[in-house]
Amino acid sequence: MAKHILKCPQCRIYTLKNLCSSCGVATSQIKPPKYSPEDPYGDYRRKAKYPDLVAQGLL
């Protein structure tokens, strides 16, 4: 049994098991990347999110 929350990439169900109970696909960890003040990809992420934020009226 895993000690972290896992997610099935196919049916998007969260579980603690290594195999999804509904579809039998191997699950994967859902940890976000560690924070770094010198984030080399931060600009790319913000530019990719910008159109969605404008469409939602948040910017």
C-alpha positions in Angstrom: 0.0 0.0 0.0 1.3 3.4 -0.9 1.7 6.2 1.7 0.9 9.0 -0.7 -2.2 9.9 -2.6 -2.1 8.5 -6.2 -4.2 9.4 -9.2 -5.3 7.2 -12.2 -4.4 9.0 -15.4 -7.2 7.3 -17.4 -10.3 7.8 -15.2 -8.9 10.5 -12.9 -9.8 8.8 -9.6 -7.7 9.4 -6.5 -6.6 6.3 -4.5 -3.9 4.9 -2.2 -3.5 1.8 -4.3 -0.9 1.2 -7.0 -3.5 0.0 -9.5 -6.9 1.8 -10.2 -9.8 -0.2 -8.8 -12.2 0.7 -11.6 -10.0 0.4 -14.7 -6.9 -1.5 -13.6 -4.4 1.1 -14.9 -1.2 1.9 -12.9 -1.6 5.1 -10.8 0.9 7.9 -10.5 1.8 10.4 -7.8 0.3 13.8 -8.0 2.9 15.9 -6.2 3.6 19.3 -7.6 7.1 20.3 -8.4 9.2 21.8 -5.6 9.2 25.6 -5.3 12.3 27.4 -6.3 12.8 31.2 -6.3 15.0 30.8 -9.4 12.3 28.9 -11.3 13.5 28.6 -14.9 10.0 27.8 -16.3 7.9 30.3 -14.3 7.7 32.8 -17.1 6.4 30.1 -19.5 3.8 28.9 -17.0 2.5 32.4 -16.4 2.3 33.1 -20.2 0.4 29.9 -20.7 -2.1 30.8 -17.9 -2.7 34.4 -19.0 -5.3 33.8 -21.7 -7.4 31.7 -19.3 -7.3 34.3 -16.6 -8.3 37.0 -19.1 -11.2 34.8 -20.4 -12.4 34.3 -16.8 -12.2 38.1 -16.1 -9.6 37.8 -13.4 -7.1 40.2 -15.2 
